[in-house]
């Protein structure tokens, strides 16, 4: 069973001086590779439901707007949230969104993020953020940056999408349709926003739309693999959406080695 993809990225060394004297080394000139195998020890340690590591393939939507990077939420899930070198690798645009995403996601060990210590850009376009965890450990998260230097998108998040998220949460119970539209707008601009993913997963599940519920909860649990809601989400989806948890594989076509004669094929 395929559980994702393996991809090689450029080599880099990352060193960040913390508290003036402490050096936190993320990688020692290693090639960054995606660990996306169910038998990998790190993936096993996350204890994720098997359907979370599956990936559905969606068609990319051609989009004329320069300010919508994920129109109709059409990006493949593996492009939005995956793992490499035992770190989360998430797609993001705005630095302000990266901070919000990191604070919502918390540390990979499941503890709260106490503070962001700093960040470091790599030559290959990743923005590595370093944090201190409530558990006393250090943490890092890798953001793959889209539309780098696009000030319109930076300002869009700070001036509009933060308010959109607040409005979406406010309407979740009283006006779920409006809440869903607003949350969808957020993930069209910041696909790895865990709050919007969790909210959409819940609303889609309540409305009985399993493909939307599975997709959003899948991305949410990749971002928060130790979420206290993990067991509950898994149970609800297996009960209500069991048939859509795993992408359907196309049935192989059977071809005959023998071609029909003209007489056999004639009407």
Phi, psi and omega per residue, in radians:
X1 nan 2.199 3.141
X2 -1.328 2.341 -3.114
X3 -2.087 0.293 3.100
X4 2.486 -2.655 -3.059
X5 -2.344 2.704 3.027
X6 -1.898 2.287 -3.111
X7 -2.381 2.454 3.094
X8 -1.733 2.409 3.092
X9 -2.123 3.015 -3.060
X10 -1.165 2.749 -3.132
X11 -1.395 2.530 3.034
X12 -2.749 2.725 3.024
X13 -2.000 2.371 -3.121
X14 -2.257 2.143 3.076
X15 -2.317 2.301 3.131
X16 -2.260 2.230 3.124
X17 -1.471 2.078 -3.113
X18 -1.879 2.393 3.115
X19 1.002 0.437 3.054
X20 1.441 -0.420 -3.055
X21 -2.244 -0.379 -3.020
X22 -1.655 2.267 3.123
X23 -1.784 2.172 3.113
X24 -1.855 1.929 -3.103
X25 -1.708 2.121 3.120
X26 -1.430 -0.750 -3.061
X27 -2.647 2.570 3.135
X28 -1.878 1.378 3.101
X29 0.895 0.691 3.136
X30 -1.634 2.675 3.005
X31 -1.349 2.185 -3.131
X32 -1.308 2.145 3.133
X33 -2.220 2.562 3.093
X34 -1.387 2.163 3.029
X35 -1.647 1.714 -2.985
X36 -2.295 0.753 -3.131
X37 -2.081 2.385 -3.090
X38 -1.119 -0.412 -3.117
X39 -1.581 -0.078 3.115
X40 -1.146 2.389 -3.058
X41 -1.057 -0.686 3.140
X42 -1.151 -0.806 3.124
X43 -1.076 -0.698 3.099
X44 -1.071 -0.657 -3.094
X45 -1.147 -0.382 3.126
X46 -1.309 -0.361 3.097
X47 0.935 0.828 3.134
X48 -1.528 2.540 3.015
X49 -1.004 2.566 -3.035
X50 -1.049 -0.569 -3.102
X51 -1.219 -0.331 3.127
X52 -1.204 -0.542 -3.122
X53 -1.532 -0.061 3.028
X54 -1.354 2.873 -3.141
X55 -2.445 2.250 3.036
X56 -1.643 2.532 -3.115
X57 -1.703 2.156 3.099
X58 -2.017 2.585 3.109
X59 -1.285 2.404 3.053
X60 -1.269 2.444 -3.124
X61 -1.707 2.241 3.062
X62 -1.260 2.277 -2.983
X63 -2.342 2.268 -3.134
X64 -1.532 -0.264 -3.093
X65 -1.445 2.196 -3.142
X66 -1.307 -0.160 -3.052
X67 -1.880 0.265 3.046
X68 -2.234 1.881 -3.042
X69 -1.561 -0.317 -3.073
X70 -2.328 1.086 -3.072
X71 -1.056 2.321 3.140
X72 1.004 0.433 3.137
X73 0.869 0.916 -3.016
X74 -1.698 -0.057 -3.124
X75 -1.221 2.515 3.044
X76 -1.051 2.523 -3.088
X77 -1.060 -0.634 -3.130
X78 -1.155 -0.420 3.080
X79 -1.346 -0.418 -3.066
X80 -1.528 -0.755 -3.075
X81 -2.615 2.137 3.114
X82 -2.642 -2.897 3.140
X83 -2.327 2.563 3.031
X84 -2.665 2.401 -3.127
X85 0.861 0.695 3.110
X86 1.081 0.531 3.071
X87 -2.254 2.711 3.018
X88 -1.361 2.404 3.101
X89 -2.100 1.972 -3.030
X90 -2.134 2.635 3.100
X91 -1.534 2.381 3.131
X92 -2.723 2.870 -3.133
X93 -2.106 -1.032 -3.015
X94 -1.589 2.377 3.055
X95 -1.009 -0.621 3.104
X96 -1.137 -0.649 3.090
X97 -1.178 -0.666 3.114
X98 -1.026 -0.760 3.121
X99 -1.101 -0.798 3.140
X100 -1.104 -0.748 3.137
X101 -1.079 -0.766 -3.128
X102 -1.113 -0.744 -3.140
X103 -1.153 -0.671 3.103
X104 -1.240 -0.670 -3.086
X105 -1.282 -0.551 -3.080
X106 1.227 -2.917 -3.101
X107 -1.482 2.747 -3.080
X108 -1.122 -0.457 -3.141
X109 -1.387 0.016 3.100
X110 1.686 -0.143 3.131
X111 -1.506 2.872 -3.135
X112 -1.237 2.636 3.030
X113 -1.435 2.113 -3.128
X114 -1.397 -0.796 3.133
X115 -2.802 2.695 3.007
X116 -1.553 2.188 -3.079
X117 -1.552 -0.422 -3.124
X118 2.803 -3.123 3.108
X119 -2.548 2.835 -3.073
X120 -2.521 2.177 3.079
X121 -1.470 2.516 3.075
X122 -1.870 2.885 -3.136
X123 -1.154 -0.393 -3.086
X124 -1.657 0.214 3.011
X125 1.570 0.250 3.035
X126 -1.642 2.551 3.065
X127 -2.007 1.911 -3.079
X128 -1.649 2.137 3.114
X129 -1.852 2.398 -3.106
X130 -1.986 2.422 -3.100
X131 -2.430 2.821 3.037
X132 -1.857 2.383 -3.030
X133 -1.833 2.713 3.105
X134 -1.094 -0.469 3.132
X135 -1.276 -0.155 -3.117
X136 1.680 -0.081 3.138
X137 -1.587 2.943 3.040
X138 -1.788 2.682 -3.032
X139 -2.445 2.771 3.033
X140 -2.562 2.640 3.118
X141 -2.413 2.417 -3.075
X142 -1.795 2.185 3.051
X143 -1.884 2.147 2.980
X144 -1.464 2.046 -2.973
X145 -1.591 2.173 3.026
X146 -1.789 2.625 3.083
X147 0.937 0.776 -3.121
X148 -1.039 2.300 3.130
X149 1.490 0.050 3.125
X150 -1.437 1.639 -3.066
X151 -1.104 -0.509 3.119
X152 -1.055 -0.751 3.136
X153 -1.244 -0.630 3.089
X154 -1.033 -0.866 -3.090
X155 -1.234 -0.547 3.134
X156 -1.035 -0.757 3.139
X157 -1.142 -0.832 -3.063
X158 -1.220 -0.654 -3.030
X159 -1.605 -0.365 -3.043
X160 -2.237 -0.854 -2.966
X161 -1.260 -0.500 3.066
X162 -1.095 -0.743 3.082
X163 -1.175 -0.645 3.111
X164 -1.060 -0.714 3.134
X165 -1.146 -0.750 3.097
X166 -1.066 -0.713 -3.141
X167 -1.194 -0.645 3.119
X168 -1.111 -0.790 3.121
X169 -1.103 -0.693 -3.097
X170 -1.113 -0.562 -3.065
X171 -1.687 0.049 -3.028
X172 -0.997 -0.668 -3.102
X173 -1.662 -0.660 -3.047
X174 -1.495 -0.547 -3.117
X175 -2.516 1.285 -3.042
X176 -1.060 -0.554 3.123
X177 -1.110 -0.779 3.104
X178 -1.142 -0.736 3.117
X179 -1.020 -0.718 -3.139
X180 -1.155 -0.730 3.122
X181 -1.087 -0.744 -3.119
X182 -1.190 -0.731 3.127
X183 -1.144 -0.631 3.096
X184 -1.124 -0.657 3.096
X185 -1.065 -0.660 -3.141
X186 -1.128 -0.836 -3.079
X187 -1.291 -0.281 3.016
X188 -1.234 -0.407 3.130
X189 -1.829 -0.621 3.113
X190 -2.283 1.500 -2.980
X191 -1.078 -0.402 -3.082
X192 -1.745 0.386 3.123
X193 -1.237 1.867 -3.009
X194 -1.172 -0.578 3.130
X195 -1.119 -0.797 3.128
X196 -1.157 -0.651 3.114
X197 -1.116 -0.775 -3.138
X198 -1.120 -0.764 -3.131
X199 -1.111 -0.786 3.130
X200 -1.127 -0.687 3.099
X201 -1.031 -0.756 -3.139
X202 -1.156 -0.791 -3.106
X203 -1.187 -0.713 3.099
X204 -1.109 -0.694 -3.139
X205 -1.129 -0.732 3.116
X206 -1.113 -0.565 3.136
X207 -1.501 -0.038 3.106
X208 1.387 0.274 3.125
X209 -1.690 1.590 -3.007
X210 -1.142 -0.748 -3.139
X211 -0.988 -0.721 3.115
X212 -1.198 -0.686 3.132
X213 -1.128 -0.802 -3.114
X214 -1.122 -0.798 -3.107
X215 -1.061 -0.836 -3.070
X216 -1.240 -0.690 3.085
X217 -1.202 -0.573 3.105
X218 -1.075 -0.832 3.138
X219 -1.171 -0.700 3.140
X220 -1.044 -0.794 -3.096
X221 -1.300 -0.407 3.004
X222 -1.192 -0.618 -3.137
X223 -1.344 -0.654 3.104
X224 -2.114 1.282 -3.052
X225 -1.129 -0.355 3.125
X226 -1.908 0.488 3.104
X227 -0.999 2.377 3.091
X228 -1.115 -0.241 3.126
X229 -1.579 -0.004 -3.005
X230 -0.993 -0.863 -3.111
X231 -1.123 -0.713 3.135
X232 -1.130 -0.784 3.129
X233 -1.073 -0.784 -3.139
X234 -1.043 -0.778 -3.128
X235 -1.120 -0.770 -3.127
X236 -1.111 -0.757 -3.102
X237 -1.236 -0.657 3.116
X238 -1.148 -0.574 3.140
X239 -1.321 -0.737 -3.009
X240 -1.741 -0.427 -2.995
X241 -2.319 0.558 -3.059
X242 -0.970 -0.614 -3.081
X243 -1.285 -0.288 -3.080
X244 -1.959 0.120 -3.123
X245 -1.181 -0.565 -3.094
X246 -2.073 2.300 3.128
X247 -1.016 2.399 3.135
X248 -1.323 2.299 3.105
X249 -1.494 2.380 3.112
X250 -1.108 2.416 3.131
X251 -1.255 2.364 3.139
X252 -1.157 2.439 3.122
X253 -1.481 2.491 3.120
X254 -1.777 2.275 3.134
X255 -2.103 2.468 3.110
X256 -1.517 2.414 3.098
X257 -1.290 -0.339 -3.090
X258 -1.789 2.172 3.108
X259 -1.422 2.482 3.125
X260 -1.198 2.628 3.065
X261 -1.350 2.931 3.123
X262 -1.052 -0.649 -3.128
X263 -1.166 -0.689 -3.107
X264 -1.218 -0.582 -3.074
X265 -1.563 -0.156 -3.132
X266 -1.245 2.491 3.135
X267 -1.186 nan nan
